[in-house]
Amino acid sequence: MKYSIYLEEDLILVDRKYYDLTPSQKLMYFALKFIPEKNVVNIGTAVWFHENIDCELLKAAAYKAIWRMDALRLRLKKVKGQIKQYVSEEEPKEIKIEDYSNYSKDHIDEILEKWTSTPFKYNDKELYDVIIIKGPEDLTGIYMKVNHVIMDAWGLTVYAKDVINVYLAMKDGKKLPEEPAKFIPLIEKDLDYMNSKRMQRDYEFIKKKWKDPAVFASVEPKYVGKKYRPNNIRYKGKQKVMSLDKSIVAKINEYCRENRISQQTLFILGSQIYFYKLNNTDKSMVNSVLARRSSMDRKKAGGMMVNNLQLKVECPYGVSFKEACEKLTKEQFELYRHGDFPYQLAHDYVLKQAGIKSGLLTDFTITYQPAKIFTDNRIKAKVQNYFNGSSSMNLYLTIMDTLDSGELDFMFQYKVAVVSDEIVDELYRVMIKAVEIGIESSNKTIGEIIDEIYA
């Protein structure tokens, strides 16, 4: 689509192609549009280097990496009353180098938390920030903040990895690494899907899957036994991160390899033990976040591609842990084959089947984040995520090991009006305990595991 722009007496023709938002992007734009706390769609991350870093060279690498990633240069703009997106070809804004070498790391973290909680102006504006931080004792960081409409955590990892690899190539005088894959062709594929026969087949699958209504399982005693939870419009949030020791993670990974199941399956099952016990049921529902990064071009691109899928978790008490894992694995793979279907349409259908006009049928959302920041030449670094202060979901758990350290970080983000610290602690305790018992004695039944945990 070609647009004419008049500047004084000159007529300049600009080739600018606008695209509709994809279903994944609409998921986040809905929150951006209707939730008063606009910081709810901010993602803030820093990579901290524990060695001497040339800050000017890192700045040049970060700047070059912006040009190499079309997704990062996406802008939102209203065109004839409809929100559209396009890739900006304007010069990227300056990347600042902030000297905080006289500050403590805790003070710097407070500053970055504040930056992360500051919303973007999103109408035809840049939807990212990149800042180099000089910290104390040769600590150097690159802080990155993005609007979730244009970038998910995987995409941000792709950018961070590219910055590091470009930096190392420039430092060593070597050829630059291969560029990230382009996001625009993937946008076009997602938009084509919306009018495809495949989408209609996916819809038929959703209807068949949810022929029987969902069963609501509350995360807190207050709503146990209720049909659903009304939407809570207080969005103040909190974040709590707990790390699982690498010795336990190694046992989990070995079990998953031997039994050909994913870590995500294991932790979904573990988490639902908490819901089963609290709600006195063997049926629940969880929002399982799908990265939608199955192909190589999707793995190597930036952008926003996640989808939220409603997963039934029905594991009778007499089923063994191993059988439950196999059942969930099969059902997840089946669901993921239809993982492009728009969340909102699926959500509305599930509510309709349950006889509910609006509300929530699950308090819990979980994602296992497999994307990693690594380089051909390892450098000492640590990834740190910063919370934006708001939560659109009651309880959202992200499990990750972005530096391939062998540990797993469990990052809980939750609405303080719904979920307490004690609930988070108990859910984590039960989830990990259930997984540990299950991998040690996989023939134990779900009922036996519940009895052992709560003995």
ABEGO torsion letter per residue (X at the ends): XBBBBBBEABBBBBBBBBBBBBAAAAAAAAAAAABABAAAABBBBBBBBBBBBBAAAAAAAAAAAAAABAAAABBBBBBGGBBBBBBBABBBBBBBBBBAAABBAAAAAAAAAAAAABBBBABGBBABBBBBBBBBGGBBBBBBBBBAAABBAAAAAAAAAAAAAAAAAAAAGBBBBBBBBBAAAAAAAAAAAAABAAAAAAAAAAAAAAABBBBBBBABAAABGBABBBBBABABBBBBBBBBBAAAAAAAAAAAAAAGBBAAAAAAAAAAAAAAAAAGBABBBBBBBBAGAABAAAAABBEBABBBBBBBBBBBAABBAAAAAAAAAAAAAAAAAAAABBAAAAAAAAAAAAGBABEBABABBBBBBABBBBBABBBBBBBBBBBAGBBABABBBBBBBAAGAGBBBBBBBBBAAABBAAAAAAAAAAAAAAAAAAAABAABBAAAAAAAAAX
